[in-house]
Amino acid sequence: WLLVLSVMASAVFLAARQFSQGNWPVTFKVLSILLLASLGFRRDVLLGGALAVSALGDFFLGINRMGGLGPERLLLLGLGSLLVAHLLSIALFRKFLTRGFPDAAGLRLGGVLLVLGCLATVLTMIYSSLGALRVPVIVYATVIAGMGICSLLARMPSPLAAIGALLFIASDSMIALGKFATPVPLSGPLIWITYYVAQLFLEQAFEKTRTVK
């Protein structure tokens, strides 16, 4: 029922943000991820922590102003929170990395090249517009690419985690292009759908997974 409530909260946020520019829809945005985090903590503290810190980042990125904090400071706080979440995810995926080539090595290598290509393409498109945010954005982009690569190389019985990581990268790429370059058509709903499904897949991938020794 926690999973059902999470999906419902996600749907409410997606609908509400189309009709309101206020901060109140963010409540459902954060709630949907926190519910996933509560499920994640039952499986692994790193999984739950990554989802919980992501929810904090969603809060900072979803509001227009908080006290004396304006959009740029909130953006940095949001990026910082999600950066920590990705580092926790990398630590989680490291438990499933093994020596030698994993199964379907060719397909995984293709995914790694896709991640690196996406990283290079997006950074090239937005680099000149980053200004003072150049260093934090590049650091964040590098870490999320590392998270995606770790998910692709992890030896897990389900591809959900890797698919989720790729969706996460797609979501953040659309955000970066929209903010610093040319917005992707229909990026508003697509950003949230890809992001939420990424988090959902991450949680579900570890639901019945045992750590590879």
PyMOL commands that set and color helices and strands:
alter all, ss='L'
color gray80, all
select helices_A, chain A and resi 2-16+26-43+45-62+71-94+105-129+131-153+160-180+187-205
alter helices_A, ss='H'
color red, helices_A
deselect
rebuild
show_as cartoon
